[in-house]
């Protein structure tokens, strides 16, 4: 399956579905496949953080959370999986 690179929401939803299926590496691959401009979006940063956390890469996930919080100070959003 190929994703339209301009559709960030579809990419994030696919990543969430993959995480739900315990396919954590694939979820991270989907997120990281986003075009560079989308990699500064709050939702992208949060989803990447969840994918990293799911892989046990806690330090990397923490750095992503800090970057997301620098964009938007809404920690409640970070708890949404």
C-alpha positions as CSV (number, residue, x, y, z in Angstrom):
1,X,0.0,0.0,0.0
2,X,1.2,3.5,-0.8
3,X,0.2,6.7,1.0
4,X,-0.3,10.0,-0.5
5,X,2.5,11.9,1.2
6,X,0.4,15.0,1.5
7,X,-2.2,13.2,3.7
8,X,-0.7,13.5,7.2
9,X,-3.9,12.4,8.9
10,X,-4.0,9.1,7.0
11,X,-0.4,8.5,7.8
12,X,-0.9,9.1,11.5
13,X,-4.0,6.9,11.6
14,X,-2.2,4.1,9.8
15,X,0.6,4.4,12.4
16,X,-1.9,4.2,15.2
17,X,-3.5,1.1,13.7
18,X,-0.1,-0.6,13.4
19,X,0.8,0.2,17.0
20,X,-2.5,-1.3,18.0
21,X,-1.5,-4.4,16.1
22,X,1.8,-4.5,18.0
23,X,3.7,-3.7,14.7
24,X,5.8,-1.0,16.4
25,X,8.7,-0.8,13.9
26,X,6.3,-0.6,11.0
27,X,4.4,2.2,12.8
28,X,7.6,4.2,13.2
29,X,8.5,3.6,9.5
30,X,5.1,5.0,8.4
31,X,5.5,8.1,10.6
32,X,9.1,8.7,9.5
33,X,8.1,8.4,5.8
34,X,6.3,11.8,6.1
35,X,7.6,14.7,4.0
36,X,10.0,17.0,5.9
37,X,7.6,19.9,6.3
38,X,5.1,17.6,8.0
39,X,7.7,16.5,10.5
40,X,7.3,19.8,12.3
41,X,3.6,19.3,12.9
42,X,2.5,18.7,16.5
43,X,0.4,15.6,15.6
44,X,3.4,14.1,13.8
45,X,5.7,14.7,16.7
46,X,3.2,13.1,19.1
47,X,2.6,10.0,17.0
48,X,6.4,9.5,16.5
49,X,6.8,9.8,20.2
50,X,4.2,7.1,20.8
51,X,5.9,4.8,18.2
52,X,9.3,5.3,19.8
53,X,7.9,4.7,23.3
54,X,6.2,1.5,22.0
55,X,9.6,0.3,20.8
56,X,11.1,1.0,24.2
57,X,13.2,4.0,23.0
58,X,12.2,6.1,25.9
59,X,15.0,8.8,25.6
60,X,14.1,9.4,22.0
61,X,10.4,9.5,22.8
62,X,11.1,12.0,25.6
63,X,12.9,14.3,23.3
64,X,10.0,14.2,20.9
65,X,7.5,15.1,23.6
66,X,9.7,18.1,24.6
67,X,9.7,19.2,21.0
68,X,5.9,18.8,20.7
69,X,5.4,20.7,23.9
70,X,7.5,23.6,22.6
71,X,5.0,23.9,19.8
72,X,1.8,23.4,21.8
73,X,1.5,23.5,25.6
74,X,-1.5,21.1,25.7
75,X,-0.2,18.0,27.6
76,X,-3.7,16.4,27.4
77,X,-3.2,15.9,23.7
78,X,0.0,13.9,24.4
79,X,-2.0,11.3,26.3
80,X,-4.2,10.4,23.4
81,X,-3.1,7.2,21.7
